[in-house]
Amino acid sequence: QVQLVESGGGLVQPGDSLRLSCVASGLSFRTNAMGWFRQAPGKEREFVANMHETGVRKYYADAVQGRFTISRDNAQNTLYLQMNTLKPEDTAVYYCAARTVYYPVAWNTGDMNYWGKGTLVAVSS
């Protein structure tokens, strides 16, 4: 059974940083491309960032480019999202997801094979 478990969310102030983690089990993590999505209250789930299975290629949504960094540790079956200079509009539930084929474009939710249950990030003063 595939499980993706996110952690690291919380309530922070504008300008703060957070690092999200996603631990994978039940799948061959090192052969799966991974990504982060987010869903704000009342909005559709949207793409945030993705990474090739080897980590050599990454792609970011325009809204987070330059502030967020996706990374992975294949030895630990873990995906990360370092979020800096957080803004109130970054408030959302953040999900990690896996797929078997990597494309260096913004992914659609329908492209993903597996999802985590999400972790809440709230940015407010």
C-alpha positions in Angstrom: 0.0 0.0 0.0 1.4 3.3 -1.1 1.6 6.0 1.6 2.7 9.6 1.3 2.8 11.4 4.6 3.4 15.2 4.8 4.5 17.1 7.8 6.0 20.4 8.8 3.0 22.7 8.3 2.0 25.3 10.8 1.0 28.9 11.6 3.7 31.5 10.7 4.0 35.2 10.1 4.6 36.8 6.7 8.3 36.7 5.8 8.9 33.5 7.8 10.2 30.2 6.5 8.9 26.6 6.8 10.2 23.3 5.5 7.7 20.6 4.6 8.6 16.9 4.4 6.9 14.0 2.7 7.9 10.5 3.6 7.0 7.8 1.0 6.4 4.1 1.6 5.1 1.3 -0.5 6.5 2.6 -3.8 9.8 2.8 -5.5 10.5 6.3 -4.4 13.8 6.7 -6.4 12.0 5.8 -9.7 9.1 8.2 -9.2 8.9 11.9 -10.1 7.5 13.9 -7.2 5.7 17.1 -6.8 4.0 19.5 -4.4 0.5 21.0 -4.9 -1.5 23.2 -2.6 -5.2 24.0 -2.1 -6.3 27.3 -0.6 -9.8 27.6 1.0 -12.4 27.8 -1.6 -10.0 27.3 -4.5 -8.9 24.5 -6.7 -5.8 22.5 -6.0 -2.8 24.0 -7.9 0.7 23.0 -8.8 3.6 24.3 -6.8 6.8 22.5 -7.8 8.1 19.2 -9.2 11.3 17.2 -9.4 12.7 14.5 -11.6 13.3 11.2 -9.9 17.1 11.8 -9.8 16.7 15.4 -8.7 18.5 16.8 -11.8 15.4 18.7 -13.0 12.9 20.9 -11.2 10.1 23.1 -12.2 8.2 25.8 -10.2 5.0 27.6 -10.4 5.5 31.3 -11.1 4.0 32.2 -7.8 6.7 30.5 -5.8 9.7 30.7 -8.1 12.7 32.2 -6.2 11.1 31.6 -2.8 10.4 27.9 -2.6 12.9 25.1 -3.2 12.0 21.4 -3.8 14.5 18.7 -3.0 14.5 15.0 -2.3 16.6 12.4 -0.4 16.1 9.1 -2.2 18.0 7.2 0.5 15.4 8.4 3.0 12.4 8.2 0.7 11.7 11.8 1.5 10.6 14.8 -0.5 11.1 18.4 0.9 9.7 21.8 0.2 11.7 24.7 1.7 9.5 27.8 1.7 11.0 31.2 2.4 9.6 34.7 2.5 6.1 33.3 3.1 3.1 35.4 2.1 -0.5 35.3 3.3 -1.5 34.1 -0.2 0.7 31.0 0.4 -1.9 29.8 3.0 -3.2 26.4 1.9 -3.1 22.7 2.5 0.1 21.4 0.9 0.1 18.0 -0.7 2.8 15.8 -2.1 2.2 13.5 -5.0 3.9 11.0 -7.1 3.9 10.0 -10.8 6.0 7.6 -12.8 7.0 9.9 -15.7 8.6 13.3 -15.3 7.8 16.3 -17.5 9.4 19.8 -16.8 6.1 21.6 -16.9 3.4 22.5 -14.5 1.6 19.3 -13.6 -2.2 18.8 -13.5 -3.8 17.0 -10.6 -5.1 14.4 -12.9 -1.6 13.4 -13.9 -0.6 12.1 -10.5 -0.7 8.5 -9.4 -0.5 8.9 -5.6 -1.4 11.6 -3.1 -0.7 12.4 0.5 -3.3 13.7 2.8 -1.8 17.2 3.2 -0.4 19.5 5.8 -1.8 22.9 6.5 0.3 26.1 6.1 -1.2 29.3 7.5 0.6 32.6 7.0 -0.9 35.4 9.0 0.1 38.4 11.1 
